[in-house]
Amino acid sequence: MAMHNEKKSVLVVSMPFAGITIPSIQLAVLETYCRKQGIAIETRHLYLKAAEFYGLQNYHSLIYPPNDSYTAQMVFSRYVFPEHWEKNQ
């Protein structure tokens, strides 16, 4: 069995629909830990891209009360399960 000295790398993604006012401390801690272990790490904050795409007011209406109807999950599921949405239009 051949051993490789490939450097490990990790991509960490903060998915939509997180709140945009407070960044994820968990991702920052994980990023610091990985770097100390010699692991290359990149972090992507897709919730910021989603807020930019939908517009801040629309994004807030998706994720903050009184909207308790899972609207944000439904919006996101369209991209994760496109075959379901195509079949049920």
C-alpha positions in Angstrom: 0.0 0.0 0.0 1.5 3.3 -1.1 1.5 6.2 1.4 1.1 9.7 0.1 2.2 12.8 1.8 -0.7 14.8 0.5 -1.6 17.9 2.5 -5.1 17.6 3.9 -7.6 20.4 3.1 -11.1 21.2 4.2 -13.8 23.4 2.9 -16.3 24.5 5.5 -19.6 26.0 4.4 -22.1 28.1 6.4 -25.3 27.4 4.6 -28.3 29.6 4.0 -30.4 30.6 6.0 -28.3 31.7 9.0 -28.7 35.2 10.5 -26.3 37.7 9.1 -25.8 39.9 12.1 -23.5 37.6 14.0 -20.8 35.4 12.2 -20.4 31.8 13.2 -18.0 31.5 16.1 -18.0 27.7 15.5 -16.5 28.1 12.0 -13.9 30.5 13.3 -12.8 28.1 16.1 -12.7 25.2 13.7 -10.7 27.2 11.2 -8.1 28.1 13.9 -7.9 24.5 15.1 -7.4 23.1 11.6 -4.6 25.6 10.8 -2.8 24.7 14.0 -3.0 21.0 13.0 -1.5 21.9 9.6 -4.7 21.4 7.7 -5.5 23.8 4.9 -9.0 25.2 5.4 -11.3 27.6 3.5 -14.6 28.9 4.8 -17.5 30.0 2.7 -20.4 32.0 4.1 -23.2 31.1 1.7 -25.8 32.8 3.9 -24.2 36.2 2.9 -24.5 35.3 -0.8 -28.2 34.3 -0.2 -28.9 37.6 1.6 -27.3 39.5 -1.3 -29.3 37.5 -3.9 -32.7 37.8 -2.2 -32.1 41.3 -0.8 -31.7 42.0 2.8 -35.4 42.8 3.6 -36.6 39.6 1.8 -33.9 37.5 3.4 -34.8 38.7 6.9 -38.5 38.0 6.2 -37.5 34.4 5.4 -35.5 33.7 8.5 -36.9 35.8 11.4 -40.3 35.5 13.2 -43.2 35.7 12.7 -42.3 33.5 9.8 -42.4 30.0 11.4 -43.5 28.2 8.3 -40.2 26.7 7.1 -40.3 29.0 4.1 -36.5 29.3 4.0 -36.1 25.5 4.0 -38.6 25.3 1.1 -36.7 27.9 -0.9 -33.4 26.0 -0.4 -34.9 22.6 -1.0 -35.8 23.6 -4.6 -32.0 23.6 -5.3 -31.2 20.4 -3.4 -34.2 18.4 -4.7 -35.0 19.8 -8.2 -36.6 16.6 -9.4 -39.2 16.9 -6.6 -40.2 20.4 -7.6 -40.2 19.6 -11.3 -42.5 16.6 -10.7 -44.9 18.5 -8.4 -45.4 21.8 -10.3 
